[in-house]
């Protein structure tokens, strides 16, 4: 969450040039993400409270499942697309164009962004997703429930990544920034 708070207060390290041109949107989006992450952390900590066992399990597990699927899917898709970009398949990533920036500077910024994503941000998404999945798995008490949890996560991740692939193949993109 610290990097999102840094960006929310106006920090620019790690923010691509095109996103820096829309500083208000970057700040606002990162405030929202920071609040979501804070709520998520509180949710995970609340699982150790007796109250968490008094509500239906699906109420407790649904946000964990969603967070795990989104984070792991983001990481998987990001690893693939950024690796392809760095291998020369520049259409694999739809980097936004920055107004008034020459092509050489923009190409360098895109390269640096892809490397940074591969070595810092995508691993962070993967770790967050796996930790959320593990927290949910530990909350479930039965072996059958844990198997169902794991299978549902794998299916959810596959569905999101296949959807992303189909969007990419159709030259459609969904992104914030």
N, C-alpha and C positions, 0 to 999 in steps of 0.2 A: 504494500500500500504506500510505502514511503515515496517511491518514484512517482506515483500518481499525485500525491500531495505536492511534491516538488513541481510537477508540471502544472498543477492547479494554481499554484501561487506565482506562476510565470516562468519557471525554469525551462530552458530550451535544450539542454543536453539530451540527445537521443530523439529529438523531435525533427522529423524531416523538414526540409526547406519549404515545401508546399504547405505543410501543416502550420508552420510558423507564420505564414501569411494570413492565417485565420486564427489568431491567438485567442480570441474570445471563445470560439468553439472548442479549442483545445482545453482551455481552462475549465469551461463548463462541463465538458465531457469527463474530465478528470476529477472534478468535484463529485459528479454522480458516481463514477467508478469507485472513488474513495469511500463514499457512504455505503455503497453496496458491499465493498470488502469489509468494512467495519461491522455491518450487520451480519455478514457471513461469519466473521470471527466470533461474534457474540453468539450466533446460532450454534456453532461448533462447541463453544464452551458450555452452552446451556444443555448440551446433551448429557452432561454429567449430573444434572439436577434431576431430582425425583420427578419433577413435572414432565420431563421428556418421556417418561414411561407411562404417563397417565393419558396422553393424547394418542390418537390412532398413529400407528407407525408411519403410514403414508404421508401424514402431515409433517412429520419430522424428516423423513427421507427424501421427499420430493425436491426441496431446494438443494440438498446435497447431490442428488442425482443430476439435476440440471446443471449445477456448477461443475461437477466432475465431467460430464459429457461435453459441455462447452469448452472447458479448459483443455482437456485432452484432444478434442477435435481440432481446436485452434492450433495446438502444438503440432499434431500430425500433419495437418494441411500446411502449416507454416514451414515445417522442416522440408516437406516435398517441394513446395513452390519456391522457397528461397534457395534451395539447393539447385533446382533447375535454373533459376535466374543466374546464379553464380556460374553455372556450367555453360551459360550462353543462351539459354532459352528465355530471352527477355520478356516475351509475352506471358510467361508463367505468373508474373506479378504485375498488377495494374497500379503502378506508382502514379500518384497524381502529378500533374505538371505544375511547376511553380512559375508564376508570371514574372517576367523580367529577368529570368535567370538563364544564362547561356547553357547550351546543350552539354558542354564538357563538365561544367560545375554540377549540373543536374544529374548526369550519368555517375559522377563520383559520389554524389549524395545518395543515389539509389544503391550503389554498390556498398557503401558504408552501412546504409540501413539494412540491407540484406544480411551482411556479415553480423551486424549487431543483433539482429533478430535471431539468427541461427545460433549464436553463441551465448546470448543473454536472455532475450525475451521468450523465445519458444521453450527453452528448458524451464524457465520459470512457470510458464503455463502448464507444462507437463507435470512438474512437481506439484503445483497447486491442485491440478485435477486428480492426480494419483492420491494425494493426501485426503481430498474430499471423498474419493471412492473408498479409501481405507477406513475413514471415520464412519461412513455409512455401513460398511461391511462389519465393523466391530460393534456397531449399535444393534445389528441383527443377531439374534441369539441362536437361531437354528441353522443347521448345515444346509437344509433345503432352501431356506430363505437367503442364505449367503450365496448359494449357487445361482439362484434366480436373480439376485442383485448383480452379481458379476456378469451374467449373461445379458441382462437388460442394459448394463453399461456398455458392453461391447456392441450390442445391436444399435444403441443410441449413437455411439461414436461413429460406427460404420454408416448409419443413415445420414448423419450430419455431413460427414466427409464426402459421401457419394453425392449428396445434394450440392455441395460446394463444387465438386468436380463437374457435375452436369451444368451448373451455372457457368463455370469457366469455359466448358466446351461450347456452350451457347453464346459465348462472348458477353455474358451478363455478370455483373459484379455487385456484391453487397459488401459495403465497408463503411466504417465511420472514420471521419477525419477530414 
